[in-house]
């Protein structure tokens, strides 16, 4: 499972399982990446629910 984070300055992709890790990023500062990761953690339940709703198998 993974999540894409878009920002006017760039984007990042985080792998969510088995643990939250940064997969790729372009154009974002380390501070922006840390904030994006924090937001992924805060919204982990919503992200997981949306993933399973979109990919039911």
Backbone bond lengths (Angstrom), bond angles and torsions (degrees), N, CA, C in turn:
res aa  C-N    CA-C-N  psi(-1)  N-CA   C-N-CA  omega(-1)  CA-C   N-CA-C  phi
1 X - - - 1.433 - - 1.528 107.21 -
2 X 1.333 116.37 140.61 1.453 120.65 178.08 1.525 109.49 -146.20
3 X 1.326 115.42 167.18 1.456 121.19 179.26 1.529 108.09 -139.74
4 X 1.333 115.53 139.66 1.456 122.29 176.39 1.524 108.71 -99.12
5 X 1.311 116.06 138.30 1.463 122.26 178.43 1.521 107.01 -120.84
6 X 1.332 116.49 122.24 1.461 121.22 179.76 1.513 110.55 -109.30
7 X 1.312 115.60 143.45 1.459 123.62 -178.59 1.530 106.47 -144.88
8 X 1.319 118.91 151.80 1.472 119.06 178.41 1.540 113.71 -54.80
9 X 1.329 117.25 -27.76 1.466 120.81 -179.05 1.524 113.59 -85.64
10 X 1.326 118.10 -18.34 1.458 120.66 -177.09 1.508 111.62 168.20
11 X 1.310 115.59 -153.91 1.466 120.26 -177.88 1.515 110.51 -153.28
12 X 1.329 114.40 164.99 1.463 121.61 177.40 1.523 108.78 -145.37
13 X 1.306 114.68 155.35 1.465 121.80 175.26 1.524 106.48 -126.78
14 X 1.331 115.50 126.90 1.458 121.73 178.38 1.516 109.35 -113.34
15 X 1.323 116.48 132.45 1.466 120.50 168.16 1.521 106.01 -80.82
16 X 1.311 115.91 134.33 1.466 120.71 -175.99 1.524 111.05 -97.54
17 X 1.314 117.18 -38.36 1.461 121.42 -179.02 1.515 110.07 -121.16
18 X 1.295 120.31 143.42 1.455 128.39 6.92 1.527 113.47 -77.28
19 X 1.356 117.09 -18.17 1.457 119.65 174.03 1.522 107.91 -146.03
20 X 1.302 117.27 157.56 1.454 122.08 -177.75 1.522 110.31 -71.10
21 X 1.346 116.00 116.77 1.456 121.60 178.24 1.523 109.34 -140.03
22 X 1.307 116.20 150.73 1.457 121.60 175.69 1.520 108.12 -78.21
23 X 1.324 116.67 123.22 1.466 121.03 179.24 1.528 109.91 -90.70
24 X 1.340 117.14 -50.37 1.460 121.94 179.71 1.521 109.21 -150.16
25 X 1.320 114.80 158.27 1.463 119.70 171.96 1.516 108.72 -157.32
26 X 1.324 115.26 146.92 1.459 121.22 175.98 1.517 108.53 -140.47
27 X 1.319 115.56 131.76 1.451 121.34 173.29 1.516 116.88 79.88
28 X 1.319 118.81 -4.07 1.461 121.15 -177.02 1.523 110.83 -101.74
29 X 1.320 115.52 142.74 1.460 120.83 175.27 1.521 109.40 -75.03
30 X 1.318 116.59 164.94 1.464 119.41 178.47 1.528 110.41 -62.23
31 X 1.315 117.72 -34.16 1.472 120.52 177.35 1.533 110.54 -65.78
32 X 1.320 117.98 -41.44 1.462 121.06 178.38 1.526 110.86 -65.70
33 X 1.312 117.16 -37.58 1.469 120.64 177.98 1.520 110.03 -65.69
34 X 1.317 117.22 -42.89 1.467 120.32 178.15 1.520 111.16 -61.70
35 X 1.327 117.51 -41.08 1.467 120.73 178.81 1.524 110.37 -66.59
36 X 1.327 117.03 -41.10 1.462 120.40 177.26 1.519 110.66 -61.35
37 X 1.317 116.74 -43.48 1.467 120.53 179.36 1.533 110.35 -63.44
38 X 1.321 116.68 -40.11 1.464 120.39 177.96 1.531 110.25 -60.94
39 X 1.332 116.45 -41.89 1.465 120.36 179.94 1.531 111.45 -67.29
40 X 1.322 117.25 -36.54 1.466 120.17 176.25 1.524 109.22 -61.67
41 X 1.326 117.45 -44.01 1.466 120.99 179.20 1.533 110.18 -61.62
42 X 1.324 116.58 -45.56 1.471 120.89 -178.70 1.528 110.89 -60.75
43 X 1.330 116.71 -36.28 1.466 120.77 -174.76 1.528 113.42 -105.37
44 X 1.324 116.92 19.49 1.460 121.80 -175.39 1.534 112.83 -55.33
45 X 1.320 117.51 -42.27 1.464 119.97 -179.26 1.533 110.61 -63.33
46 X 1.317 117.42 -43.82 1.468 121.24 178.28 1.527 111.21 -63.83
47 X 1.318 116.55 -41.95 1.463 121.61 -179.79 1.521 110.01 -62.75
48 X 1.325 116.55 -46.28 1.460 121.03 -179.92 1.522 111.15 -62.71
49 X 1.326 116.97 -43.76 1.464 121.14 178.61 1.532 110.75 -61.68
50 X 1.327 117.29 -46.01 1.462 121.05 -179.71 1.525 111.50 -63.59
51 X 1.334 116.72 -38.97 1.457 120.89 179.21 1.532 109.87 -61.56
52 X 1.332 116.25 -48.69 1.463 119.64 -177.88 1.526 111.73 -69.15
53 X 1.313 118.23 -29.22 1.471 120.63 175.78 1.530 109.96 -69.84
54 X 1.318 116.95 -36.50 1.464 121.19 -178.85 1.529 112.46 -80.68
55 X 1.338 116.12 -34.27 1.465 122.17 -179.93 1.524 108.27 -123.08
56 X 1.345 118.05 78.60 1.467 120.84 -172.34 1.528 115.48 -66.53
57 X 1.311 119.38 -17.55 1.476 119.58 -176.47 1.451 111.47 -84.53
